[in-house]
Amino acid sequence: MKRLAGAFLLKQARDNWLRWQDVYEYKGNITMNPLLAYEGRFASFLREYGVGRTIRKGRRDALRRELRNSPEFRKALEDGDGQALDRLARDLGSRFGSRRNAVLSALSKVAAFIRPERFVAWDQFARKGLKCVLRGCASSRLNGYSEYLAAFDTAWEGQAGGQVRDYVAKRGVRNDVEREPRFLRRVLDVYLMKRGGRWSRKARPK
């Protein structure tokens, strides 16, 4: 990993972590995690990550309450392999989604914030970057979130994840949290988004 590229990735991940630290590091029951406990915090999250549009108009806070009180969502977070999250996204799509499969994006991001040590966001740029890392940018599809999460884990255990861990350990650790997998996986996620063109000129809004 080139030094300048690594510095950019680390800054992006660190700034994001600090903005949402109360969510990432919350240790209690998910019903009281700030992301799900407070309407305003959830609304800010949807705006910042551009997923509000994937939820049907007038149903955004209803989705927050659904996830906060859902035994199925808690089970999906505990299972950790993404399969239950795929099923839940299909179940919730008809009630909350603005289009088919739209809820998966929001659901995966909520999971990634509540359990960053296990989940990552279903993001179009990160998916493209992941395919480049693992498959030489081949156009084969990642069918569903569970398959994407498994592929991310492969990258995490492989060269890309090793480069992230080495770079952060040698160049930029500021506190104990930044030594932990939950933060380092976030750095890898940022790397995959960059590899997939997230900050390229073509991806910037006009």
Contacts in CASP RR format, 6 or more apart in sequence:
PFRMAT RR
TARGET T0000
AUTHOR 0000-0000-0000
METHOD contacts of the structure
MODEL  1
MKRLAGAFLLKQARDNWLRWQDVYEYKGNITMNPLLAYEGRFASFLREYG
VGRTIRKGRRDALRRELRNSPEFRKALEDGDGQALDRLARDLGSRFGSRR
NAVLSALSKVAAFIRPERFVAWDQFARKGLKCVLRGCASSRLNGYSEYLA
AFDTAWEGQAGGQVRDYVAKRGVRNDVEREPRFLRRVLDVYLMKRGGRWS
RKARPK
1 9 0 8 1.000
1 163 0 8 1.000
1 164 0 8 1.000
1 166 0 8 1.000
1 167 0 8 1.000
1 191 0 8 1.000
3 171 0 8 1.000
5 194 0 8 1.000
6 167 0 8 1.000
6 171 0 8 1.000
6 191 0 8 1.000
7 171 0 8 1.000
8 194 0 8 1.000
9 164 0 8 1.000
9 187 0 8 1.000
9 190 0 8 1.000
9 191 0 8 1.000
9 194 0 8 1.000
10 167 0 8 1.000
10 168 0 8 1.000
10 171 0 8 1.000
10 172 0 8 1.000
10 187 0 8 1.000
12 190 0 8 1.000
13 183 0 8 1.000
13 186 0 8 1.000
13 187 0 8 1.000
13 189 0 8 1.000
13 190 0 8 1.000
14 174 0 8 1.000
14 178 0 8 1.000
16 186 0 8 1.000
16 190 0 8 1.000
17 24 0 8 1.000
17 177 0 8 1.000
17 183 0 8 1.000
17 186 0 8 1.000
20 35 0 8 1.000
20 45 0 8 1.000
20 113 0 8 1.000
22 34 0 8 1.000
23 33 0 8 1.000
23 34 0 8 1.000
23 35 0 8 1.000
23 41 0 8 1.000
23 113 0 8 1.000
23 114 0 8 1.000
24 113 0 8 1.000
24 116 0 8 1.000
24 182 0 8 1.000
25 177 0 8 1.000
26 32 0 8 1.000
26 33 0 8 1.000
26 34 0 8 1.000
26 114 0 8 1.000
30 36 0 8 1.000
30 68 0 8 1.000
30 73 0 8 1.000
30 74 0 8 1.000
30 77 0 8 1.000
30 114 0 8 1.000
31 37 0 8 1.000
31 68 0 8 1.000
31 69 0 8 1.000
33 114 0 8 1.000
34 41 0 8 1.000
35 41 0 8 1.000
35 42 0 8 1.000
35 45 0 8 1.000
35 110 0 8 1.000
35 113 0 8 1.000
35 114 0 8 1.000
36 42 0 8 1.000
36 64 0 8 1.000
36 67 0 8 1.000
36 68 0 8 1.000
36 110 0 8 1.000
36 114 0 8 1.000
37 68 0 8 1.000
39 61 0 8 1.000
39 64 0 8 1.000
42 60 0 8 1.000
42 61 0 8 1.000
42 64 0 8 1.000
43 60 0 8 1.000
43 61 0 8 1.000
45 109 0 8 1.000
45 110 0 8 1.000
45 113 0 8 1.000
46 52 0 8 1.000
46 55 0 8 1.000
46 60 0 8 1.000
46 106 0 8 1.000
49 109 0 8 1.000
49 121 0 8 1.000
51 105 0 8 1.000
51 106 0 8 1.000
51 109 0 8 1.000
52 60 0 8 1.000
52 106 0 8 1.000
53 98 0 8 1.000
54 97 0 8 1.000
54 98 0 8 1.000
54 99 0 8 1.000
54 102 0 8 1.000
54 103 0 8 1.000
54 105 0 8 1.000
54 106 0 8 1.000
55 63 0 8 1.000
55 96 0 8 1.000
55 97 0 8 1.000
55 98 0 8 1.000
55 102 0 8 1.000
55 103 0 8 1.000
55 106 0 8 1.000
56 95 0 8 1.000
56 96 0 8 1.000
56 97 0 8 1.000
56 98 0 8 1.000
57 98 0 8 1.000
59 95 0 8 1.000
59 96 0 8 1.000
59 97 0 8 1.000
62 96 0 8 1.000
63 92 0 8 1.000
63 96 0 8 1.000
63 103 0 8 1.000
63 106 0 8 1.000
66 73 0 8 1.000
66 92 0 8 1.000
66 96 0 8 1.000
67 73 0 8 1.000
67 107 0 8 1.000
67 110 0 8 1.000
70 88 0 8 1.000
72 84 0 8 1.000
72 88 0 8 1.000
72 91 0 8 1.000
73 88 0 8 1.000
75 84 0 8 1.000
76 82 0 8 1.000
76 84 0 8 1.000
76 85 0 8 1.000
76 87 0 8 1.000
76 88 0 8 1.000
76 111 0 8 1.000
77 111 0 8 1.000
77 114 0 8 1.000
77 115 0 8 1.000
77 118 0 8 1.000
77 119 0 8 1.000
80 115 0 8 1.000
80 118 0 8 1.000
80 119 0 8 1.000
80 149 0 8 1.000
81 146 0 8 1.000
81 149 0 8 1.000
81 150 0 8 1.000
82 119 0 8 1.000
82 145 0 8 1.000
82 146 0 8 1.000
82 149 0 8 1.000
83 146 0 8 1.000
85 104 0 8 1.000
85 107 0 8 1.000
85 108 0 8 1.000
85 111 0 8 1.000
85 119 0 8 1.000
85 145 0 8 1.000
85 146 0 8 1.000
86 104 0 8 1.000
86 144 0 8 1.000
86 145 0 8 1.000
86 146 0 8 1.000
88 107 0 8 1.000
89 101 0 8 1.000
89 103 0 8 1.000
89 104 0 8 1.000
89 107 0 8 1.000
89 108 0 8 1.000
89 145 0 8 1.000
90 101 0 8 1.000
92 103 0 8 1.000
92 107 0 8 1.000
93 100 0 8 1.000
93 101 0 8 1.000
93 102 0 8 1.000
93 103 0 8 1.000
96 103 0 8 1.000
97 103 0 8 1.000
104 122 0 8 1.000
104 144 0 8 1.000
104 145 0 8 1.000
105 121 0 8 1.000
105 122 0 8 1.000
105 123 0 8 1.000
108 119 0 8 1.000
108 120 0 8 1.000
108 121 0 8 1.000
108 122 0 8 1.000
108 145 0 8 1.000
109 121 0 8 1.000
109 122 0 8 1.000
111 118 0 8 1.000
111 119 0 8 1.000
112 119 0 8 1.000
112 120 0 8 1.000
112 121 0 8 1.000
112 189 0 8 1.000
116 182 0 8 1.000
116 183 0 8 1.000
116 185 0 8 1.000
116 186 0 8 1.000
117 180 0 8 1.000
117 181 0 8 1.000
117 182 0 8 1.000
117 185 0 8 1.000
119 149 0 8 1.000
120 126 0 8 1.000
120 149 0 8 1.000
120 152 0 8 1.000
120 185 0 8 1.000
120 189 0 8 1.000
121 189 0 8 1.000
122 144 0 8 1.000
122 145 0 8 1.000
122 148 0 8 1.000
123 189 0 8 1.000
123 193 0 8 1.000
125 192 0 8 1.000
125 193 0 8 1.000
125 194 0 8 1.000
125 196 0 8 1.000
125 197 0 8 1.000
125 198 0 8 1.000
125 203 0 8 1.000
126 189 0 8 1.000
126 192 0 8 1.000
126 193 0 8 1.000
126 196 0 8 1.000
126 198 0 8 1.000
127 142 0 8 1.000
127 148 0 8 1.000
127 192 0 8 1.000
128 137 0 8 1.000
128 195 0 8 1.000
128 196 0 8 1.000
128 197 0 8 1.000
129 137 0 8 1.000
129 192 0 8 1.000
129 193 0 8 1.000
129 195 0 8 1.000
129 196 0 8 1.000
129 197 0 8 1.000
130 142 0 8 1.000
130 148 0 8 1.000
130 151 0 8 1.000
130 152 0 8 1.000
130 155 0 8 1.000
130 192 0 8 1.000
130 195 0 8 1.000
131 137 0 8 1.000
131 138 0 8 1.000
131 139 0 8 1.000
131 140 0 8 1.000
131 142 0 8 1.000
132 195 0 8 1.000
132 196 0 8 1.000
133 155 0 8 1.000
133 160 0 8 1.000
133 192 0 8 1.000
133 195 0 8 1.000
134 151 0 8 1.000
134 154 0 8 1.000
134 155 0 8 1.000
142 148 0 8 1.000
142 151 0 8 1.000
152 188 0 8 1.000
152 189 0 8 1.000
152 192 0 8 1.000
155 161 0 8 1.000
155 188 0 8 1.000
155 192 0 8 1.000
156 185 0 8 1.000
156 188 0 8 1.000
160 188 0 8 1.000
160 191 0 8 1.000
160 192 0 8 1.000
161 184 0 8 1.000
161 188 0 8 1.000
164 184 0 8 1.000
164 187 0 8 1.000
164 188 0 8 1.000
164 191 0 8 1.000
165 184 0 8 1.000
168 178 0 8 1.000
168 179 0 8 1.000
168 184 0 8 1.000
168 187 0 8 1.000
169 179 0 8 1.000
172 178 0 8 1.000
173 179 0 8 1.000
177 183 0 8 1.000
178 184 0 8 1.000
193 199 0 8 1.000
197 203 0 8 1.000
END
